[in-house]
Structures are given as structure tokens and as C-alpha cells.
Amino acid sequence: MGDRLAVSGTAFREVLVDDLAQFSDSFLEHLGGLARDPADDARVLLLRREIVTDFVPAEQDGEKQPVLVLDHMGDPAVLTELFSRFTQGDAGIGVLHAD
């Protein structure tokens, strides 16, 4: 069995509040309940996913390794289906650095 790879996506709370200012006050009240990033109290945790993988170390030759994140609702899917879901707006794609 491989090692566990965890990916976290965060945003600065100030930026998030500013970006969401167009929404109703009742929606914005939920921002107070968003989890803070343990490493940086000014950030809000937006996404956290973990998998068991045989991923290479977070750094190789002194450089952080990129991690492709495909986020979607539902059951596991093959890569072609995930890209199709992205094209339809039903999945998100991000490239993050491993830590």
C-alpha cells in the first residue's frame, strides 16, 4: 500500500468575503463557520481531499512536484469521463504543488 497524499485548497478570508459580497447576508453568515487553515489563521479551508497513492516525494531535485486535482461529485470515474464532466461544468481542475 502506498503513502497518503493530501491536497488542501485555501483562500484568504478577506478575498473570499469581497468576492462573495454580491450574495445575500444569510449566505455570508455561513462564512463564519468555515474552517480556518491550521497553518495560517487568515485563510479559509475550501477543499481537502486525501488518497492513498504511490506518489513520488513532495520534492524532487529541490522542486515541489505538481499535483493535478480533478474534483467532482459522484462515483469514481475514468479520466476521459472527468474531462467530459469538466467541459460540461460538472467538475473542477486545479494544479497545486505537493507539500
Secondary structure, DSSP 8 states (H G I E B T S, - for coil): --EEEEEEEEEEHHHHHHHTTTS-HHHHHGGGGS-EETTEEEEEEEEEEEEEE----SEETTEE-EEEEEEESSS---HHHHHHHHHTTSEEEEEEE--
